Amino acid sequence: MDIIRKHYGAVKYERSERWLEAEQYLFYFPPLRFNRFLLFPAALLIQLSVGSLYAWSGYNLPIEAYMYGRNGGIDRNIASNIFYVAIGVFGITTAVMGPWLERRGPMLGCMLGAVCFYIGNLLAGLGVYTKHIELIIFGYGIFGGIGLGVAYIAPVSPLQKWFPEARGIAAGVAVCGFGGGSIIAPYSQKFLIGVNYHKTGEVGIVGVPLTFVILGSVYFVAMMLSALVLRMPPPGYTVKGITVDTIKGAEGYQSKPIVVAVGSAEDSKDILDQKDVLEKINIEDAESSNSSKVGADTNIFAMTLAESLSSSEYWCMWFMLLGSQVTGLVIISKIQSMIQNQFKRDAETAALINSLLGGCNLLGRLVMPLISDVLPHVTGGVAGRKSIFLFSLCTQVVCLSILPSIVDSQQLNGFLGCIFAIAFCYGGSIGTIPAFLADQFGAKNVGATHGIILMAWATGAVAGGLTFTEVLKHEQIKYAPNIVPIYNLNFRWLLGPVFFGLIACILVKTNLRDRRLPYVEGEVFRLRFVNGRMLRFYRTGRIHMLSKHEEDREWSEYLRALGH
């Protein structure tokens, strides 16, 4: 227990003065200087590489045909389990390695992820060649899953810290490439393996085993080069008054900082001159005023990692993410098989739809986080990240409710409309969650909080995927040889976790006063009503709506008690 408490305790990333000096340059030596916007292409390349996981469904039929013989392209539901193993290990890795990455830095984390993912691909290729499914599971599922987990979270944390004024779009760009991987990878796989290999045995360029070697090598090089760009901001970094400690709504509650005017010649042994920081790190565009806060600038509502992980809001968000992800995950893992078996389309069409699904996933990761940044400005601060999740979960409830009738009538266009909407919402949710976590608990903790909450994503993939597969096997036996209704029961049970996630989302408190104002005697719960007023629920069953005057008075008294 002491080891666990220490691991998830205070998180601090320390660098020497010499290393901070080196980080002012892109490759740690002159002449190219670092600019925070270079993090975006680096993050994109990393995520495109690890996002190839989303195209695993393109491996299912070729692997089974190579190892067990061709059967006309029918999915045996064997190779698909490797996807779930990789996702499960991915989630465990992010949960365990999140605090480690915050302490050791994103560059080292990404390099570790690149090495593990490369080993995973090599072992998977060897496993296919020798026809040992256990070696593929160990290689891609275990080693690959570890590499995927570490590399995935490596660019997310620094982007949240470098762009505190645009957390949504920073989060979206940080993870959008993961969805883009399923656009590029299916065609790369088909080109190297052979489009109809699983049906005709006709090999493409290299066949199944060497495809893992070639693509794994490409991913390794891209990730290692991108890792060199990743780094954390310098100590005291702030944009528009927002620091790595700042939680949403608490921007005006900073402790008194040392203020150094930009352009001042003042220097000190104890602090970094802000003008020098701006020149060295090339972040002049990050400042919007003539002064900046440096040194001991701390938000009075800043949360430690332990406080964040033990809060009710965090675990409501955990179940909220689980509900928003489970449907998208099982559809992504099965989409090519569904298109070929359910709607009798060929492998090329299935690969095209897989890529289009990846495009919707990618688009959601970019558009919805951006909207979450813009909404508060448009609506006067009453909407944002939570609204994105409410929209996502409600959309998935509607789509899952009508999918059985669409499948029964074999309406491919209607089916595609629903799964594309689900993929868009799925991507939007996973793209928005890092910014949502930074808003709630501070960017300082986002590496660890994001890593642990990805366990919800992994749980959805493993538990949801395995349940989906078992139900599908039962339905295939039940309805054979008729395959039309075999997916309907899966669409129906998926409504359960999605609806549960919707309830959890409603319970997430995003207003600073709702979260920090102490409960009064007898109060057991509170909600923010649609008119912006606070509702208090008491043990006796009484409900009281506070007036604005009452709330302001209580808040002022609370702030005075804090000495602010």
VEXTOR-462625 format. One line per field, with one value per residue (C-alpha): residue number from 1; x, y, z negated. Coordinates in nm, 3 decimals. Each point is the difference from the previous one (the first is absolute). Layout:
num = NUM | ...
u = X | ...
v = Y | ...
w = Z | ...
end
This chain:
num = 1 | 2 | 3 | 4 | 5 | 6 | 7 | 8 | 9 | 10 | 11 | 12 | 13 | 14 | 15 | 16 | 17 | 18 | 19 | 20 | 21 | 22 | 23 | 24 | 25 | 26 | 27 | 28 | 29 | 30 | 31 | 32 | 33 | 34 | 35 | 36 | 37 | 38 | 39 | 40 | 41 | 42 | 43 | 44 | 45 | 46 | 47 | 48 | 49 | 50 | 51 | 52 | 53 | 54 | 55 | 56 | 57 | 58 | 59 | 60 | 61 | 62 | 63 | 64 | 65 | 66 | 67 | 68 | 69 | 70 | 71 | 72 | 73 | 74 | 75 | 76 | 77 | 78 | 79 | 80 | 81 | 82 | 83 | 84 | 85 | 86 | 87 | 88 | 89 | 90 | 91 | 92 | 93 | 94 | 95 | 96 | 97 | 98 | 99 | 100 | 101 | 102 | 103 | 104 | 105 | 106 | 107 | 108 | 109 | 110 | 111 | 112 | 113 | 114 | 115 | 116 | 117 | 118 | 119 | 120 | 121 | 122 | 123 | 124 | 125 | 126 | 127 | 128 | 129 | 130 | 131 | 132 | 133 | 134 | 135 | 136 | 137 | 138 | 139 | 140 | 141 | 142 | 143 | 144 | 145 | 146 | 147 | 148 | 149 | 150 | 151 | 152 | 153 | 154 | 155 | 156 | 157 | 158 | 159 | 160 | 161 | 162 | 163 | 164 | 165 | 166 | 167 | 168 | 169 | 170 | 171 | 172 | 173 | 174 | 175 | 176 | 177 | 178 | 179 | 180 | 181 | 182 | 183 | 184 | 185 | 186 | 187 | 188 | 189 | 190 | 191 | 192 | 193 | 194 | 195 | 196 | 197 | 198 | 199 | 200 | 201 | 202 | 203 | 204 | 205 | 206 | 207 | 208 | 209 | 210 | 211 | 212 | 213 | 214 | 215 | 216 | 217 | 218 | 219 | 220 | 221 | 222 | 223 | 224 | 225 | 226 | 227 | 228 | 229 | 230 | 231 | 232 | 233 | 234 | 235 | 236 | 237 | 238 | 239 | 240 | 241 | 242 | 243 | 244 | 245 | 246 | 247 | 248 | 249 | 250 | 251 | 252 | 253 | 254 | 255 | 256 | 257 | 258 | 259 | 260 | 261 | 262 | 263 | 264 | 265 | 266 | 267 | 268 | 269 | 270 | 271 | 272 | 273 | 274 | 275 | 276 | 277 | 278 | 279 | 280 | 281 | 282 | 283 | 284 | 285 | 286 | 287 | 288 | 289 | 290 | 291 | 292 | 293 | 294 | 295 | 296 | 297 | 298 | 299 | 300 | 301 | 302 | 303 | 304 | 305 | 306 | 307 | 308 | 309 | 310 | 311 | 312 | 313 | 314 | 315 | 316 | 317 | 318 | 319 | 320 | 321 | 322 | 323 | 324 | 325 | 326 | 327 | 328 | 329 | 330 | 331 | 332 | 333 | 334 | 335 | 336 | 337 | 338 | 339 | 340 | 341 | 342 | 343 | 344 | 345 | 346 | 347 | 348 | 349 | 350 | 351 | 352 | 353 | 354 | 355 | 356 | 357 | 358 | 359 | 360 | 361 | 362 | 363 | 364 | 365 | 366 | 367 | 368 | 369 | 370 | 371 | 372 | 373 | 374 | 375 | 376 | 377 | 378 | 379 | 380 | 381 | 382 | 383 | 384 | 385 | 386 | 387 | 388 | 389 | 390 | 391 | 392 | 393 | 394 | 395 | 396 | 397 | 398 | 399 | 400 | 401 | 402 | 403 | 404 | 405 | 406 | 407 | 408 | 409 | 410 | 411 | 412 | 413 | 414 | 415 | 416 | 417 | 418 | 419 | 420 | 421 | 422 | 423 | 424 | 425 | 426 | 427 | 428 | 429 | 430 | 431 | 432 | 433 | 434 | 435 | 436 | 437 | 438 | 439 | 440 | 441 | 442 | 443 | 444 | 445 | 446 | 447 | 448 | 449 | 450 | 451 | 452 | 453 | 454 | 455 | 456 | 457 | 458 | 459 | 460 | 461 | 462 | 463 | 464 | 465 | 466 | 467 | 468 | 469 | 470 | 471 | 472 | 473 | 474 | 475 | 476 | 477 | 478 | 479 | 480 | 481 | 482 | 483 | 484 | 485 | 486 | 487 | 488 | 489 | 490 | 491 | 492 | 493 | 494 | 495 | 496 | 497 | 498 | 499 | 500 | 501 | 502 | 503 | 504 | 505 | 506 | 507 | 508 | 509 | 510 | 511 | 512 | 513 | 514 | 515 | 516 | 517 | 518 | 519 | 520 | 521 | 522 | 523 | 524 | 525 | 526 | 527 | 528 | 529 | 530 | 531 | 532 | 533 | 534 | 535 | 536 | 537 | 538 | 539 | 540 | 541 | 542 | 543 | 544 | 545 | 546 | 547 | 548 | 549 | 550 | 551 | 552 | 553 | 554 | 555 | 556 | 557 | 558 | 559 | 560 | 561 | 562 | 563 | 564
u = 0.000 | 0.289 | 0.134 | -0.340 | -0.042 | 0.348 | -0.055 | -0.328 | 0.111 | 0.164 | 0.109 | 0.293 | 0.212 | 0.345 | 0.258 | 0.346 | 0.080 | 0.219 | -0.289 | -0.237 | 0.256 | 0.017 | -0.380 | -0.011 | 0.119 | -0.206 | 0.262 | 0.171 | 0.281 | 0.019 | -0.114 | -0.368 | -0.207 | -0.295 | -0.351 | -0.298 | -0.198 | 0.250 | -0.159 | -0.305 | 0.167 | 0.208 | -0.312 | -0.176 | 0.277 | 0.009 | -0.376 | -0.017 | 0.248 | -0.167 | -0.343 | 0.069 | -0.151 | -0.342 | 0.057 | 0.053 | -0.328 | 0.181 | 0.236 | -0.272 | -0.090 | 0.352 | 0.160 | -0.265 | 0.028 | 0.383 | -0.002 | -0.312 | -0.076 | -0.250 | -0.372 | -0.155 | 0.069 | -0.212 | 0.124 | 0.101 | 0.013 | 0.351 | 0.237 | -0.238 | 0.074 | 0.357 | -0.148 | -0.171 | 0.318 | 0.194 | -0.270 | -0.007 | 0.377 | -0.015 | -0.238 | 0.197 | 0.319 | -0.144 | -0.134 | 0.333 | 0.236 | -0.184 | 0.173 | 0.333 | -0.025 | -0.073 | 0.316 | 0.229 | -0.126 | -0.183 | 0.306 | 0.121 | -0.357 | -0.050 | 0.332 | -0.088 | -0.336 | 0.161 | 0.239 | -0.273 | -0.240 | 0.275 | 0.082 | -0.371 | -0.031 | 0.311 | -0.126 | -0.343 | 0.155 | 0.204 | -0.310 | -0.194 | 0.293 | 0.040 | -0.379 | 0.007 | -0.296 | 0.150 | 0.305 | -0.222 | -0.193 | 0.325 | 0.160 | -0.272 | -0.235 | 0.247 | 0.312 | -0.195 | -0.264 | 0.266 | 0.158 | -0.336 | -0.094 | 0.321 | 0.027 | -0.366 | 0.015 | 0.350 | -0.108 | -0.328 | 0.148 | 0.247 | -0.262 | -0.240 | 0.276 | 0.130 | -0.350 | -0.202 | -0.202 | -0.119 | -0.017 | -0.273 | 0.170 | 0.336 | -0.158 | -0.173 | 0.316 | 0.194 | -0.221 | -0.156 | 0.273 | -0.108 | -0.322 | 0.194 | 0.194 | -0.311 | -0.021 | 0.351 | 0.075 | -0.281 | 0.129 | 0.361 | -0.098 | -0.204 | 0.277 | 0.268 | -0.208 | -0.225 | -0.357 | -0.163 | 0.266 | -0.244 | -0.229 | 0.227 | 0.343 | 0.141 | 0.289 | 0.057 | 0.350 | 0.138 | -0.281 | -0.123 | 0.316 | 0.223 | -0.279 | 0.049 | 0.376 | -0.023 | -0.276 | 0.155 | 0.329 | -0.172 | -0.185 | 0.320 | 0.193 | -0.290 | -0.046 | 0.368 | 0.048 | -0.317 | 0.107 | 0.289 | -0.249 | -0.196 | 0.079 | -0.170 | -0.026 | 0.260 | -0.070 | -0.240 | -0.155 | -0.336 | -0.239 | -0.275 | 0.035 | -0.046 | 0.267 | 0.036 | -0.180 | -0.303 | -0.338 | -0.298 | -0.171 | 0.289 | 0.205 | -0.048 | 0.098 | 0.378 | 0.235 | 0.215 | 0.272 | 0.318 | -0.073 | 0.271 | -0.084 | 0.086 | 0.295 | 0.128 | 0.371 | -0.062 | 0.170 | 0.022 | 0.180 | -0.324 | -0.227 | 0.023 | -0.041 | -0.319 | 0.147 | 0.283 | -0.248 | -0.194 | 0.310 | 0.140 | -0.317 | -0.144 | -0.346 | -0.059 | -0.332 | -0.118 | -0.021 | -0.289 | 0.107 | 0.301 | 0.083 | 0.012 | -0.008 | 0.312 | 0.122 | -0.236 | -0.327 | -0.241 | -0.376 | -0.161 | -0.231 | 0.283 | -0.048 | 0.257 | -0.008 | -0.133 | -0.282 | -0.087 | -0.012 | -0.207 | -0.265 | -0.354 | 0.024 | 0.294 | -0.180 | -0.318 | 0.218 | 0.152 | -0.340 | -0.105 | 0.296 | -0.069 | -0.356 | 0.109 | 0.268 | -0.128 | -0.222 | 0.258 | 0.268 | -0.193 | -0.117 | 0.354 | 0.134 | -0.264 | -0.091 | 0.169 | -0.146 | -0.344 | 0.000 | 0.113 | -0.216 | -0.310 | -0.034 | 0.191 | 0.241 | 0.352 | 0.328 | 0.086 | -0.334 | 0.048 | 0.347 | -0.141 | -0.273 | 0.260 | 0.196 | -0.310 | -0.084 | 0.352 | -0.056 | -0.313 | 0.194 | 0.280 | -0.245 | -0.173 | 0.333 | 0.070 | -0.343 | -0.159 | 0.294 | 0.018 | -0.372 | 0.055 | 0.250 | -0.237 | -0.331 | 0.067 | 0.081 | -0.313 | -0.238 | 0.145 | 0.184 | -0.295 | 0.111 | 0.322 | 0.160 | -0.297 | -0.235 | 0.216 | -0.043 | -0.374 | -0.038 | 0.221 | -0.183 | -0.348 | 0.093 | 0.122 | -0.320 | -0.205 | 0.222 | 0.004 | -0.377 | -0.064 | 0.286 | -0.187 | -0.283 | 0.249 | 0.198 | -0.319 | -0.097 | 0.359 | 0.027 | 0.375 | -0.020 | -0.198 | 0.246 | 0.294 | -0.168 | -0.037 | 0.349 | 0.161 | -0.190 | 0.111 | 0.363 | -0.015 | -0.133 | 0.244 | 0.292 | -0.137 | -0.026 | 0.351 | 0.134 | -0.170 | 0.077 | 0.361 | -0.120 | -0.295 | 0.241 | 0.233 | -0.298 | -0.114 | 0.332 | 0.270 | 0.242 | 0.267 | -0.183 | -0.126 | 0.263 | -0.105 | -0.374 | -0.018 | 0.200 | -0.228 | -0.324 | 0.110 | -0.061 | -0.368 | 0.076 | 0.186 | -0.275 | -0.252 | 0.215 | 0.074 | -0.326 | -0.212 | 0.194 | 0.004 | -0.369 | -0.075 | 0.191 | -0.169 | -0.346 | 0.081 | 0.109 | -0.325 | -0.208 | 0.185 | -0.094 | -0.354 | -0.081 | 0.216 | -0.008 | -0.187 | 0.251 | -0.221 | -0.090 | 0.327 | 0.120 | -0.330 | 0.033 | 0.343 | -0.140 | -0.267 | 0.224 | 0.242 | -0.276 | 0.054 | 0.357 | -0.065 | -0.304 | 0.194 | 0.276 | -0.262 | -0.114 | 0.361 | 0.058 | -0.297 | 0.146 | 0.339 | 0.030 | 0.184 | -0.083 | 0.273 | -0.252 | -0.185 | 0.326 | 0.161 | -0.276 | -0.031 | -0.319 | -0.240 | -0.153 | -0.231 | 0.104 | 0.073 | 0.017 | -0.010 | -0.062 | 0.022 | -0.346 | -0.049 | -0.052 | 0.345 | -0.130 | 0.127 | -0.239 | 0.067 | -0.139 | -0.038 | -0.011 | -0.360 | -0.104 | -0.022 | 0.133 | 0.109 | 0.095 | 0.245 | -0.050 | 0.294 | 0.036 | 0.011 | 0.259 | 0.219 | -0.012 | 0.101 | 0.278 | 0.137 | 0.002 | 0.180 | 0.267 | 0.054 | 0.048 | 0.273 | 0.167 | -0.055
v = 0.000 | 0.239 | -0.060 | 0.079 | 0.316 | 0.115 | -0.074 | 0.191 | 0.267 | 0.331 | 0.019 | 0.225 | 0.019 | 0.138 | 0.115 | 0.145 | 0.352 | -0.148 | -0.211 | 0.298 | 0.192 | -0.284 | -0.018 | 0.346 | -0.170 | -0.242 | -0.277 | 0.117 | 0.189 | 0.307 | 0.135 | -0.109 | 0.140 | -0.178 | 0.131 | -0.142 | -0.043 | -0.264 | -0.229 | -0.037 | -0.180 | -0.209 | -0.108 | -0.075 | -0.232 | -0.185 | -0.049 | -0.105 | -0.273 | -0.137 | 0.061 | -0.288 | -0.206 | 0.118 | -0.181 | -0.335 | -0.129 | -0.004 | -0.264 | -0.231 | -0.191 | -0.010 | -0.131 | -0.269 | -0.099 | -0.023 | -0.201 | -0.217 | -0.008 | 0.187 | -0.042 | 0.246 | 0.305 | -0.094 | 0.156 | -0.272 | 0.261 | -0.110 | 0.271 | 0.275 | -0.096 | 0.129 | 0.347 | -0.025 | -0.121 | 0.295 | 0.243 | -0.149 | 0.024 | 0.348 | 0.114 | -0.159 | 0.158 | 0.351 | -0.032 | -0.120 | 0.209 | 0.334 | 0.124 | -0.146 | 0.195 | 0.323 | -0.055 | -0.113 | 0.214 | -0.070 | -0.057 | -0.298 | -0.132 | 0.016 | -0.171 | -0.281 | -0.036 | -0.008 | -0.280 | -0.213 | 0.046 | -0.092 | -0.318 | -0.080 | 0.028 | -0.214 | -0.272 | 0.010 | -0.054 | -0.290 | -0.147 | 0.009 | -0.152 | -0.288 | -0.030 | 0.048 | 0.213 | 0.019 | 0.183 | 0.254 | 0.058 | 0.039 | 0.221 | 0.233 | -0.043 | 0.038 | 0.175 | 0.194 | 0.099 | 0.136 | 0.201 | 0.132 | 0.113 | 0.188 | 0.161 | 0.104 | 0.213 | 0.138 | 0.300 | 0.069 | 0.133 | 0.251 | 0.138 | 0.063 | 0.186 | 0.201 | 0.108 | 0.068 | 0.267 | -0.253 | -0.329 | -0.144 | 0.035 | -0.097 | -0.322 | -0.064 | 0.036 | -0.205 | -0.305 | 0.056 | -0.197 | -0.308 | 0.008 | 0.084 | -0.323 | -0.193 | 0.202 | -0.073 | -0.341 | -0.202 | 0.088 | -0.060 | -0.341 | -0.097 | 0.119 | -0.204 | -0.308 | -0.023 | 0.129 | -0.342 | -0.211 | -0.140 | -0.127 | -0.089 | -0.032 | 0.257 | 0.178 | 0.372 | 0.146 | -0.193 | -0.199 | -0.005 | -0.059 | 0.261 | 0.259 | 0.022 | 0.042 | 0.271 | 0.207 | -0.045 | 0.139 | 0.304 | 0.069 | -0.036 | 0.259 | 0.249 | -0.030 | 0.027 | 0.315 | 0.157 | -0.080 | 0.247 | 0.287 | -0.082 | 0.198 | 0.172 | 0.381 | 0.182 | 0.068 | 0.290 | -0.026 | 0.176 | 0.113 | 0.256 | -0.059 | -0.377 | -0.224 | -0.379 | 0.012 | 0.194 | -0.176 | 0.130 | 0.296 | 0.073 | 0.217 | 0.306 | -0.167 | -0.002 | 0.049 | 0.308 | -0.065 | 0.176 | 0.224 | 0.083 | 0.239 | -0.126 | 0.197 | 0.073 | -0.030 | -0.115 | -0.324 | -0.223 | -0.313 | -0.142 | 0.034 | -0.019 | 0.335 | -0.023 | 0.179 | -0.254 | -0.287 | 0.142 | 0.040 | -0.342 | -0.206 | 0.207 | 0.036 | 0.372 | -0.088 | -0.158 | 0.327 | 0.242 | 0.275 | 0.211 | -0.209 | -0.361 | -0.193 | -0.192 | -0.208 | -0.076 | 0.058 | -0.259 | -0.024 | -0.017 | -0.272 | -0.206 | -0.375 | -0.267 | -0.323 | -0.188 | 0.253 | -0.026 | -0.379 | -0.023 | 0.251 | -0.105 | 0.210 | -0.205 | -0.333 | 0.138 | 0.102 | -0.349 | -0.164 | 0.278 | -0.079 | -0.373 | 0.053 | 0.231 | -0.239 | -0.358 | 0.010 | 0.166 | -0.245 | -0.317 | 0.137 | 0.104 | -0.344 | -0.178 | 0.241 | -0.177 | -0.336 | 0.158 | 0.157 | -0.320 | -0.245 | 0.206 | 0.200 | -0.232 | 0.264 | -0.081 | 0.052 | 0.321 | 0.156 | -0.112 | 0.159 | 0.323 | 0.014 | -0.073 | 0.302 | 0.219 | -0.107 | 0.102 | 0.334 | 0.059 | -0.099 | 0.243 | 0.279 | -0.043 | 0.026 | 0.333 | 0.164 | -0.082 | 0.111 | 0.322 | 0.055 | -0.062 | 0.289 | 0.231 | -0.080 | 0.182 | 0.320 | -0.027 | -0.095 | 0.218 | -0.279 | -0.235 | -0.274 | -0.178 | -0.341 | -0.153 | 0.102 | -0.195 | -0.318 | 0.053 | 0.040 | -0.303 | -0.233 | 0.111 | -0.048 | -0.353 | -0.086 | 0.105 | -0.187 | -0.324 | 0.016 | 0.006 | -0.222 | -0.334 | 0.107 | 0.142 | -0.326 | -0.207 | 0.196 | -0.020 | 0.376 | 0.043 | 0.379 | 0.026 | -0.234 | 0.208 | 0.321 | -0.142 | -0.147 | 0.314 | 0.209 | -0.238 | 0.018 | 0.381 | 0.016 | -0.268 | 0.200 | 0.325 | -0.147 | -0.145 | 0.323 | 0.221 | -0.198 | 0.129 | 0.361 | -0.087 | -0.157 | 0.301 | 0.230 | -0.202 | -0.094 | 0.217 | -0.067 | -0.092 | -0.326 | -0.077 | -0.260 | -0.217 | 0.078 | -0.061 | -0.319 | -0.147 | 0.107 | -0.183 | -0.315 | 0.077 | -0.002 | -0.329 | -0.151 | 0.090 | -0.165 | -0.320 | -0.060 | 0.143 | -0.173 | -0.343 | 0.024 | 0.111 | -0.300 | -0.255 | 0.138 | -0.003 | -0.365 | -0.092 | 0.192 | -0.157 | -0.346 | 0.107 | 0.157 | -0.213 | 0.009 | 0.334 | 0.271 | 0.310 | 0.036 | -0.125 | 0.345 | 0.131 | -0.139 | 0.162 | 0.337 | -0.034 | -0.086 | 0.277 | 0.247 | -0.088 | 0.129 | 0.300 | 0.104 | -0.058 | 0.226 | 0.267 | -0.005 | 0.022 | 0.297 | 0.186 | -0.048 | 0.155 | 0.339 | 0.251 | 0.322 | 0.102 | 0.099 | -0.331 | -0.185 | 0.207 | 0.170 | -0.207 | -0.199 | 0.140 | -0.214 | -0.267 | 0.058 | -0.323 | 0.112 | 0.306 | 0.079 | 0.309 | 0.065 | 0.108 | 0.360 | 0.000 | -0.022 | -0.256 | -0.272 | -0.153 | -0.343 | -0.075 | -0.324 | 0.073 | 0.009 | 0.378 | 0.178 | 0.362 | 0.227 | 0.266 | 0.356 | 0.171 | 0.223 | -0.301 | -0.178 | 0.310 | 0.062 | -0.358 | 0.010 | 0.328 | -0.141 | -0.312 | 0.207 | 0.211 | -0.320 | -0.097 | 0.336 | 0.116
w = 0.000 | -0.075 | 0.351 | 0.150 | -0.209 | 0.095 | 0.369 | 0.013 | -0.245 | 0.081 | 0.363 | 0.083 | 0.314 | -0.075 | 0.254 | -0.039 | 0.115 | 0.272 | 0.131 | -0.006 | 0.204 | 0.252 | 0.030 | 0.153 | 0.322 | 0.206 | 0.000 | -0.323 | 0.174 | 0.229 | 0.236 | 0.025 | -0.287 | -0.153 | 0.055 | -0.184 | 0.325 | 0.113 | -0.256 | 0.225 | 0.295 | -0.240 | -0.187 | 0.328 | 0.121 | -0.331 | -0.004 | 0.365 | -0.084 | -0.311 | 0.156 | 0.237 | -0.282 | 0.120 | 0.329 | -0.172 | 0.145 | 0.334 | -0.142 | -0.135 | 0.316 | 0.157 | -0.322 | -0.038 | 0.366 | -0.026 | -0.322 | 0.030 | 0.373 | 0.214 | -0.069 | 0.243 | -0.217 | -0.303 | -0.325 | -0.250 | -0.280 | -0.102 | 0.120 | -0.114 | -0.363 | 0.045 | 0.046 | -0.338 | -0.171 | 0.144 | -0.111 | -0.350 | -0.040 | 0.152 | -0.274 | -0.283 | 0.135 | 0.017 | -0.354 | -0.139 | 0.212 | -0.013 | -0.318 | 0.119 | 0.325 | -0.189 | -0.206 | 0.284 | 0.286 | 0.328 | 0.220 | -0.202 | -0.021 | 0.375 | 0.070 | -0.240 | 0.173 | 0.344 | -0.099 | -0.159 | 0.292 | 0.247 | -0.193 | -0.008 | 0.378 | 0.058 | -0.234 | 0.163 | 0.343 | -0.137 | -0.162 | 0.326 | 0.192 | -0.249 | -0.042 | -0.377 | -0.112 | -0.351 | 0.135 | 0.177 | -0.322 | -0.198 | 0.266 | 0.123 | -0.295 | -0.288 | 0.136 | 0.259 | -0.257 | -0.235 | 0.281 | 0.115 | -0.352 | -0.077 | 0.344 | 0.005 | -0.316 | 0.070 | 0.219 | -0.184 | -0.325 | 0.153 | 0.239 | -0.288 | -0.183 | 0.297 | 0.115 | -0.318 | 0.183 | 0.262 | -0.183 | 0.220 | 0.336 | -0.157 | -0.128 | 0.332 | 0.204 | -0.254 | 0.057 | 0.345 | 0.173 | -0.193 | 0.200 | 0.315 | -0.036 | 0.101 | 0.323 | 0.124 | -0.152 | 0.168 | 0.346 | -0.101 | -0.134 | 0.306 | 0.234 | -0.179 | -0.086 | 0.306 | 0.032 | 0.033 | -0.168 | -0.258 | 0.278 | 0.293 | -0.160 | 0.243 | -0.175 | 0.047 | -0.037 | -0.299 | -0.167 | -0.359 | -0.214 | 0.167 | -0.007 | -0.378 | 0.047 | 0.267 | -0.160 | -0.346 | 0.130 | 0.152 | -0.324 | -0.204 | 0.202 | -0.001 | -0.376 | -0.090 | 0.208 | -0.141 | -0.357 | 0.034 | 0.032 | -0.317 | -0.317 | -0.294 | -0.039 | -0.210 | -0.370 | -0.054 | 0.347 | 0.021 | 0.276 | -0.064 | -0.372 | 0.033 | -0.151 | -0.015 | -0.338 | 0.115 | 0.003 | 0.199 | -0.162 | -0.238 | 0.236 | -0.221 | -0.326 | 0.028 | -0.291 | 0.028 | 0.259 | 0.090 | 0.298 | 0.250 | 0.281 | 0.347 | 0.120 | -0.352 | -0.063 | -0.356 | -0.085 | -0.304 | -0.109 | -0.138 | 0.303 | 0.377 | 0.172 | 0.208 | 0.299 | 0.002 | -0.018 | 0.294 | 0.210 | -0.081 | 0.036 | 0.287 | -0.149 | 0.052 | 0.162 | -0.325 | -0.191 | 0.031 | -0.240 | -0.095 | -0.303 | -0.099 | -0.325 | -0.084 | -0.288 | -0.289 | 0.185 | -0.139 | 0.018 | -0.344 | 0.136 | 0.146 | -0.059 | -0.073 | 0.197 | -0.304 | -0.045 | 0.369 | 0.007 | -0.319 | 0.110 | 0.095 | 0.318 | 0.123 | -0.033 | 0.153 | 0.294 | 0.005 | 0.049 | 0.236 | 0.225 | -0.020 | 0.123 | 0.280 | 0.132 | -0.018 | 0.312 | 0.221 | -0.110 | 0.081 | 0.335 | 0.097 | -0.088 | 0.211 | 0.277 | 0.293 | -0.103 | -0.046 | 0.345 | 0.172 | -0.195 | -0.082 | 0.320 | 0.239 | 0.128 | 0.122 | -0.187 | 0.186 | -0.095 | -0.360 | -0.011 | 0.148 | -0.264 | -0.270 | 0.123 | 0.014 | -0.354 | -0.099 | 0.170 | -0.210 | -0.310 | 0.092 | 0.086 | -0.333 | -0.183 | 0.167 | 0.028 | -0.335 | -0.219 | 0.203 | -0.058 | -0.371 | 0.002 | 0.188 | -0.172 | -0.329 | 0.189 | 0.214 | -0.282 | -0.274 | -0.177 | -0.059 | 0.238 | 0.090 | -0.046 | -0.183 | 0.281 | 0.245 | -0.202 | -0.046 | 0.377 | 0.069 | -0.237 | 0.108 | 0.366 | -0.069 | -0.187 | 0.304 | 0.249 | -0.201 | -0.039 | 0.376 | 0.123 | -0.041 | 0.230 | 0.250 | 0.009 | 0.032 | 0.310 | 0.136 | 0.048 | 0.043 | 0.030 | -0.324 | -0.171 | 0.118 | -0.116 | -0.352 | -0.031 | 0.143 | -0.258 | -0.275 | 0.120 | 0.010 | -0.357 | -0.114 | 0.138 | -0.140 | -0.348 | -0.010 | 0.153 | -0.257 | -0.316 | -0.051 | 0.007 | -0.227 | -0.250 | 0.017 | -0.064 | -0.300 | -0.161 | 0.160 | 0.285 | -0.256 | -0.070 | 0.351 | 0.084 | -0.294 | 0.000 | 0.375 | -0.029 | -0.266 | 0.166 | 0.314 | -0.201 | 0.066 | 0.373 | -0.035 | -0.215 | 0.268 | 0.265 | -0.192 | -0.187 | 0.280 | 0.275 | -0.160 | -0.087 | 0.355 | 0.140 | -0.229 | 0.074 | 0.372 | -0.012 | -0.176 | 0.252 | 0.296 | -0.128 | -0.082 | 0.338 | 0.235 | 0.298 | -0.020 | -0.105 | 0.017 | -0.373 | -0.153 | -0.113 | -0.138 | -0.354 | -0.028 | 0.103 | -0.269 | -0.295 | 0.094 | -0.087 | -0.368 | -0.050 | 0.226 | -0.205 | -0.325 | 0.137 | 0.072 | -0.364 | -0.119 | 0.231 | -0.146 | -0.348 | 0.088 | -0.172 | 0.218 | -0.183 | -0.245 | -0.266 | 0.028 | -0.051 | -0.278 | -0.200 | -0.322 | -0.049 | -0.260 | -0.273 | 0.141 | 0.364 | 0.190 | 0.361 | 0.225 | 0.365 | 0.217 | 0.148 | 0.363 | -0.111 | -0.161 | -0.358 | -0.251 | -0.119 | -0.344 | -0.087 | -0.372 | -0.196 | -0.096 | 0.367 | 0.012 | 0.311 | -0.015 | 0.289 | -0.115 | 0.115 | 0.163 | -0.309 | -0.235 | 0.210 | 0.038 | -0.376 | -0.083 | 0.258 | -0.137 | -0.352 | 0.123 | 0.177 | -0.313 | -0.198 | 0.249 | -0.054 | 0.358
end
